[in-house]
Structure formats: structure tokens, C-alpha cells
Amino acid sequence: MNLSMQALVKSRPEPGIWMAQQPVPRIGPDDVLIRIRKTAICGTDLHIWKWDQWAQKTIPVPLITGHEFSGEIVETGSAVTDLSVGQRCSGEGHLIGKSSRQSRAGKFHLDPETRGIGVNEPGAFAEYLRLPAFNVVLLPDEIDDEIGSILDPLGNAVHTALSFNLVGEDVLITGAGSIGIMAAAVARHVGARHIVITDINNERLALAAKVADVRTMNPNEECLKDVTSQLGMKQGFDVGLEMSGNQQALDQMIDGLVMGGRIALLGVPPGSSIIDWSRIVFKAITIKGVYGREIFETWYKMIALIQNGLDVRGVITHRLSAHDYQLGFEKMLEGSSGKVVLNWN
């Protein structure tokens, strides 16, 4: 094996990410080495590219970025007994500690010591990735490398959408980014009744209509009350999935919920937000904050959903060579794409 590899590196504390030669990671006894086949660009990667305030506080420089991937195991550590060379895989990008109460209770996704590949530790935008064997998720034959590369964000969508029972429920989704669109597809697949997804980007709304059987709405062009009336809804939405991180969208969602409605909150608004908590109290609304995926329950559920017919491939709009990564970032930054997949073969 070559001792160096191509990787996308945040090598300078300024906007941009750069292709550079890096050493191939050396694995420990509990790790595996993965030959990366495909990766996908995430909204987190855009923050790192733009070098915004969050990135400046969070990202060590230099750092190999990226955390959405699929690949093949090419080496296993001496203590790894349940994985073997040649197996196709994706993996959980949250590296957990083992000493917290949450981890010791098996609630790995709530571990406060969590570190992320491509955020705190070297990531997957490279020819090779070192990953703890514990974090590896093997891919069944029904899931190809392309879909494998977007399981991480699909997991966010599944975790959010399945926070509450959706069977027969009316669902409002604010934010038609890739995760919002996939959440809409999940909601439809598991039996929601009416699903409305809102965004101010008509390209994203068109993609949502293509990928999932949903009613789309641009709040700059339509009123939510008119849409619910057209759908024959008498009271409001039972469940809200907030994916936008937009204060106005959250306010709209709170107004649009029934008494006793439930909100799963994945979007992160910038800075501080003002919420009229009296509306939450008097409408008896339940709010659940969602972070990442339940490790590993969400992975089991989303793989089962795909095996049972869930189709989210349409959310992928661009397939590029890893060497054309700049074009992929440009499309993402313009808001004129769904998921962008980079091929590392």
C-alpha cells in the first residue's frame, strides 16, 4: 500500500478546503482501515468551507474533513475479530467515550464526550479512513456504495421522523434541504397522512416533490392556513419536523400545530432565538431536540426501511469525481443541489 493518499484538508484558517497529499492513517488494535469509495458533502462541510464562527471555534487546523462515506475494509486491527478484509461498509461518524453515565447505560448517542470524524478527528474525504471497529456498519447487498455514502444524513432524517408515531398523522416539515426531503420520504413510507414541506427555495421544493409524495409550500408565495384548508384539515398538524434552523419557520410550525402537537427539532438556529413560551405551554406542545443518530438503533431501522422499499436516491443530484470537489461545494453553496456525491475510485 502507498504510504500517502489524496485527501481534502482544511489546511488554513480561511475560507476553502484543499486537495493535498496526506499520510495513510495507521490503525490501532481496535480499528479498521477503510478504502473510501464514495463520500457525500454535508451542511457541516459547508460551514467548514466558509470558515464561519462555528468552524473557527470548533475545527482544528489542519484537518481532513468529511464524515459521510462508504467503502471497503482493507485492514483490521489485531483485536478485531468480527470484521474482515473485503467487507463493504459505512460507519457512525460520532466517536464516543466509554466513561460517561450515558455510554455505560448504552445510550451512546447521548455521550457528552462524543467527537466527530471530519470535525474533531481526521475524516472521510480521503482515499483511506481509520475508524474504530465499533463504529463500522456493514452494508448489505441491497445498499450500493452511493446510497451507503448518504446513510449518515438519512440517519438524521430517520431519527427525527421516527421521534413520534407518524401513522395516520398530518406532518409539517420546515426546511427542504436534503435531510428534510428524506424525512418527508420516511414519513410517507411509514404511513403519515398529509405531509407538507416548506422552504423559500423553489428548486429544493421541486426536488422534494420529485423525491417524496408531499405537498410543497413556499411561505413567500402561499399561506399555510390556505394549504391546510385545501387538504381538508380541520385543526392543524399533529407532528412538526423542524429542519431549517429558521426562527420564522419554527414560529409558523408552532402556530400550525394542533393542541398537544409534537415537534422534533433538528435545525439549529444561528445565535439566540426568542420564543413565546406561553404558546408552547397553552398548546401543550412537546419539543424533542434531535442530534445525530441513535447508535445503533437508527442504523438498523434505516437499513430495514431501504430493504423494505424506501427510495431516497432521487435526493442525489450531482455525482462528481473527488478531484471536482470544488464544483460540488459551489453547487451546495448556491443552494442549487440536493446531495453531492464524490467518487474516490
LUMGUMAR-262909 format. One record per residue (C-alpha): residue number from 1; x, y negated, z. Coordinates in steps of 0.1 Angstrom, whole numbers. Example, Ala and Ser with C-alpha at 12.3 -4.5 7.8 and 13.67 -1.06 7.14 Angstrom:
<pts>
PT   num       x       y       z
PT     1     123      45      78
PT     2     137      11      71
</pts>
This chain:
<pts>
PT   num       x       y       z
PT     1       0       0       0
PT     2      12     -35      -7
PT     3      22     -55      24
PT     4       5     -86      12
PT     5     -30     -94      -1
PT     6     -51    -122     -16
PT     7     -73    -140       9
PT     8     -94    -171      12
PT     9     -79    -192      40
PT    10     -88    -223      59
PT    11     -52    -233      59
PT    12     -55    -271      65
PT    13     -78    -291      88
PT    14     -96    -308      60
PT    15    -124    -300      35
PT    16    -119    -270      14
PT    17    -108    -233      15
PT    18     -78    -220      -4
PT    19     -67    -187     -20
PT    20     -34    -176      -6
PT    21     -12    -145       0
PT    22     -15    -131      35
PT    23      -1    -101      52
PT    24     -23     -70      51
PT    25     -37     -65      87
PT    26     -21     -39     109
PT    27     -46     -18     127
PT    28     -46      -6     163
PT    29     -56      29     176
PT    30     -93      20     178
PT    31     -95       1     145
PT    32    -101       9     108
PT    33     -87      -9      77
PT    34    -113     -16      51
PT    35    -106     -23      15
PT    36    -131     -51       7
PT    37    -153     -46     -24
PT    38    -178     -74     -22
PT    39    -184    -104       1
PT    40    -211    -130       3
PT    41    -209    -167      11
PT    42    -228    -178      42
PT    43    -240    -211      55
PT    44    -213    -208      82
PT    45    -187    -207      55
PT    46    -201    -239      41
PT    47    -196    -256      75
PT    48    -160    -244      75
PT    49    -155    -256      39
PT    50    -169    -291      47
PT    51    -149    -292      79
PT    52    -178    -307      98
PT    53    -178    -315     135
PT    54    -188    -279     145
PT    55    -160    -264     123
PT    56    -134    -288     138
PT    57    -143    -277     173
PT    58    -146    -240     165
PT    59    -122    -228     137
PT    60     -85    -221     144
PT    61     -63    -232     115
PT    62     -51    -212      96
PT    63     -78    -186      94
PT    64     -90    -161      68
PT    65    -127    -169      66
PT    66    -158    -148      57
PT    67    -179    -123      75
PT    68    -204    -108      50
PT    69    -189     -78      33
PT    70    -189     -43      21
PT    71    -160     -20      14
PT    72    -143      13      19
PT    73    -123      27      48
PT    74     -87      33      37
PT    75     -70      38      71
PT    76     -82      49     105
PT    77     -65      43     139
PT    78     -51      72     159
PT    79     -80      72     184
PT    80    -108      70     157
PT    81    -124     104     154
PT    82    -159      98     139
PT    83    -149      79     107
PT    84    -128      89      78
PT    85    -109      75      48
PT    86    -132      70      18
PT    87    -164      62      36
PT    88    -183      32      23
PT    89    -193       7      49
PT    90    -203     -27      60
PT    91    -199     -39      96
PT    92    -211     -60     125
PT    93    -190     -92     125
PT    94    -196    -100     162
PT    95    -167     -86     182
PT    96    -179     -80     217
PT    97    -162     -78     251
PT    98    -168     -49     275
PT    99    -168     -65     309
PT   100    -200     -87     309
PT   101    -232     -75     325
PT   102    -249     -77     291
PT   103    -224     -54     274
PT   104    -223     -29     303
PT   105    -261     -28     300
PT   106    -259     -20     263
PT   107    -272     -55     253
PT   108    -242     -61     231
PT   109    -258     -89     211
PT   110    -261    -110     243
PT   111    -224    -106     253
PT   112    -211    -141     262
PT   113    -175    -130     252
PT   114    -185    -125     216
PT   115    -160    -136     189
PT   116    -168    -137     152
PT   117    -147    -124     123
PT   118    -141    -153      99
PT   119    -149    -178     127
PT   120    -127    -169     156
PT   121    -108    -139     142
PT   122     -94    -131     107
PT   123    -123    -125      84
PT   124    -135    -106      53
PT   125    -127    -130      24
PT   126     -97    -109      16
PT   127     -86     -76       0
PT   128     -84     -59      34
PT   129    -101     -63      68
PT   130     -92     -49     101
PT   131    -123     -41     121
PT   132    -129     -22     154
PT   133    -143      13     146
PT   134    -171       4     170
PT   135    -183     -23     146
PT   136    -184      -2     114
PT   137    -218       5      98
PT   138    -217      33      72
PT   139    -236      27      40
PT   140    -260      54      28
PT   141    -261      62      -9
PT   142    -293      42     -14
PT   143    -274      10      -5
PT   144    -249      -1     -30
PT   145    -219     -24     -24
PT   146    -238     -55     -35
PT   147    -267     -50     -10
PT   148    -241     -39      16
PT   149    -225     -73      13
PT   150    -256     -91      24
PT   151    -267     -69      52
PT   152    -253     -94      78
PT   153    -277    -122      68
PT   154    -305     -97      61
PT   155    -300     -86      97
PT   156    -306    -121     109
PT   157    -338    -121      89
PT   158    -349     -87     102
PT   159    -340     -97     138
PT   160    -360    -129     135
PT   161    -390    -115     116
PT   162    -394     -84     139
PT   163    -392    -106     171
PT   164    -430    -103     172
PT   165    -456     -79     158
PT   166    -465     -92     123
PT   167    -491     -65     113
PT   168    -521     -84     101
PT   169    -508    -117     113
PT   170    -505    -151      95
PT   171    -469    -162      93
PT   172    -454    -196      87
PT   173    -417    -197      77
PT   174    -399    -231      77
PT   175    -368    -231      55
PT   176    -365    -213      22
PT   177    -328    -205      24
PT   178    -316    -170      18
PT   179    -324    -158      53
PT   180    -358    -174      53
PT   181    -367    -158      19
PT   182    -355    -124      32
PT   183    -375    -129      63
PT   184    -406    -135      42
PT   185    -399    -103      23
PT   186    -396     -84      56
PT   187    -428     -99      69
PT   188    -447     -89      37
PT   189    -431     -54      38
PT   190    -442     -47      74
PT   191    -478     -59      69
PT   192    -483     -96      76
PT   193    -514    -111      60
PT   194    -509    -146      48
PT   195    -473    -158      46
PT   196    -464    -195      39
PT   197    -428    -206      34
PT   198    -420    -243      34
PT   199    -390    -263      21
PT   200    -382    -296       3
PT   201    -360    -279     -23
PT   202    -383    -267     -51
PT   203    -356    -244     -66
PT   204    -354    -225     -33
PT   205    -392    -223     -32
PT   206    -393    -209     -67
PT   207    -368    -183     -57
PT   208    -389    -174     -26
PT   209    -420    -169     -48
PT   210    -399    -146     -70
PT   211    -384    -125     -43
PT   212    -414    -123     -19
PT   213    -451    -124     -23
PT   214    -457    -156      -4
PT   215    -474    -190      -7
PT   216    -448    -217     -11
PT   217    -452    -253       0
PT   218    -431    -285      -3
PT   219    -442    -307      26
PT   220    -434    -338       5
PT   221    -460    -327     -21
PT   222    -486    -308      -1
PT   223    -503    -308      33
PT   224    -501    -277      55
PT   225    -538    -281      65
PT   226    -548    -280      28
PT   227    -528    -249      23
PT   228    -543    -231      52
PT   229    -578    -241      41
PT   230    -571    -227       6
PT   231    -561    -194      22
PT   232    -593    -193      42
PT   233    -575    -195      75
PT   234    -598    -208     103
PT   235    -574    -216     132
PT   236    -537    -216     123
PT   237    -507    -194     121
PT   238    -501    -166     146
PT   239    -463    -165     142
PT   240    -437    -191     132
PT   241    -402    -182     119
PT   242    -381    -214     121
PT   243    -351    -211      97
PT   244    -344    -246      87
PT   245    -329    -263     117
PT   246    -351    -294     108
PT   247    -369    -312     136
PT   248    -398    -322     114
PT   249    -403    -286     103
PT   250    -404    -275     139
PT   251    -429    -302     148
PT   252    -450    -291     118
PT   253    -448    -255     129
PT   254    -459    -263     165
PT   255    -489    -282     151
PT   256    -498    -254     127
PT   257    -498    -225     153
PT   258    -529    -211     170
PT   259    -533    -212     207
PT   260    -510    -186     221
PT   261    -488    -187     190
PT   262    -453    -174     189
PT   263    -421    -189     174
PT   264    -388    -171     166
PT   265    -362    -198     164
PT   266    -331    -191     142
PT   267    -324    -225     127
PT   268    -301    -248     146
PT   269    -309    -285     145
PT   270    -279    -309     145
PT   271    -273    -327     178
PT   272    -301    -332     203
PT   273    -337    -328     194
PT   274    -368    -344     210
PT   275    -396    -320     216
PT   276    -430    -329     231
PT   277    -431    -300     256
PT   278    -466    -308     266
PT   279    -477    -294     232
PT   280    -458    -262     239
PT   281    -474    -259     273
PT   282    -510    -267     264
PT   283    -510    -244     233
PT   284    -494    -217     254
PT   285    -467    -212     228
PT   286    -439    -186     232
PT   287    -405    -195     218
PT   288    -377    -170     214
PT   289    -342    -180     204
PT   290    -326    -156     179
PT   291    -288    -152     175
PT   292    -273    -128     151
PT   293    -285     -92     151
PT   294    -294     -68     179
PT   295    -263     -45     179
PT   296    -271     -19     165
PT   297    -308     -16     165
PT   298    -313     -43     138
PT   299    -288     -24     116
PT   300    -308       8     119
PT   301    -341     -10     112
PT   302    -329     -29      81
PT   303    -313       2      66
PT   304    -345      21      71
PT   305    -365      -8      56
PT   306    -344      -7      25
PT   307    -346      30      22
PT   308    -384      26      25
PT   309    -386       1      -4
PT   310    -377     -33       9
PT   311    -362     -51     -20
PT   312    -342     -83     -14
PT   313    -318     -81     -44
PT   314    -335    -110     -60
PT   315    -321    -133     -34
PT   316    -287    -129     -50
PT   317    -284    -155     -78
PT   318    -247    -156     -85
PT   319    -222    -128     -89
PT   320    -186    -140     -93
PT   321    -150    -128     -92
PT   322    -134    -137     -59
PT   323    -110    -159     -79
PT   324    -140    -180     -89
PT   325    -149    -187     -53
PT   326    -149    -225     -58
PT   327    -178    -223     -82
PT   328    -197    -202     -57
PT   329    -191    -227     -30
PT   330    -202    -255     -53
PT   331    -235    -238     -61
PT   332    -241    -232     -25
PT   333    -233    -268     -15
PT   334    -256    -281     -43
PT   335    -285    -261     -29
PT   336    -290    -245     -63
PT   337    -284    -209     -54
PT   338    -295    -180     -33
PT   339    -268    -157     -21
PT   340    -235    -158     -39
PT   341    -216    -125     -40
PT   342    -179    -124     -47
PT   343    -163     -93     -63
PT   344    -129     -83     -48
PT   345    -123     -52     -70
</pts>
